[in-house]
Amino acid sequence: MRIARFSIDGNVAFGAVEGEAPDSLVLDIIKGIPYTDFELSGTKVPLSKVRLLPPVLPNKVVAIGRNYAEHAAELGNEVPDVPVAFFKPTTSVIGPGDAIEYPSFSEELHHEAELAVVIGRMCREVPRDRVKDVIFGYTCANDVTARDAQKREKQWARAKGFDTSCPLGPWVETDLDPSDLTLQCTVNGAQRQLGRTSDMIRSIEDLVVHITEAMTLLPGDVILTGTPAGVGPLTVGDEVAVTIEGIGTLTNKVIKRG
């Protein structure tokens, strides 16, 4: 099931996305929130009549760096011995169609297309054989990075945590095998990144176990699983799109921060 979060007439709700043709998708409004057992209301609205929001509002976004060998190599880095984790704040999260604001402290902004894992229940110290039980679903993400700031600063908080640096969407797919999906990024329609989730160095199970050894994850929290090779520059006016097989496409435009 595809679960979207949206606004209509000043109200925010979740809905199940129905249909296949992009111009005929409808949302069946969900009663309550989708992390527990929920009911569909039967009240349906055309997707074209709503504004899609970030599909979740995470308490935290835990991102993983250098989880694809070719991406590590293209930036001159070794594959780390253990997963490299960092945080993106909630203020970095935007939804489909929202603008990525080019930060004033950077002159080298990069796209990073990623599969995002959405947590569905509070969990910590999750054993490997229970990982699937704590996952709500999957969505597309763009770990937008101020590459020059990342290079000159010893930690990545500003480079990867600035406002609008974490587009998520367009919705969460709850029924998906994430082990071998095509993942791509285009800029102004030209392909920049093309990879498969099967090329991850550490699997989703590895990452959930590793992260929850240290911290509690809450419903709606997001794990970014790393990006394949092909990262590259974004400029003001660019339209960047992340497409993941079985999920959909997340599109955002880059604007000047004003």
URDA-V96608 format. One line per field, one symbol per residue. phi: phi as a letter, one per 30 degrees, with the letter a starting at -180 (. if undefined). A space follows every 50 residues. Layout:
phi = ???
This chain:
phi = .ccccabahiccacbddbjbdedbdbccdddicddcebcddidcbdedcc cdcedbcddaccccchcbdddeddcicddddbeccbccdddddbcdiddd cddddbbbcbdbdbdcccdcadaahddedceedccdlbbdbbddbddddd dccdbceddccdeidbdbkdaccccacddacdbbbbbhicdcbaabddde dcdeeedddddddcbdccejdbcccjbddjeadcbejdccbcbbeickbc bbccbddb
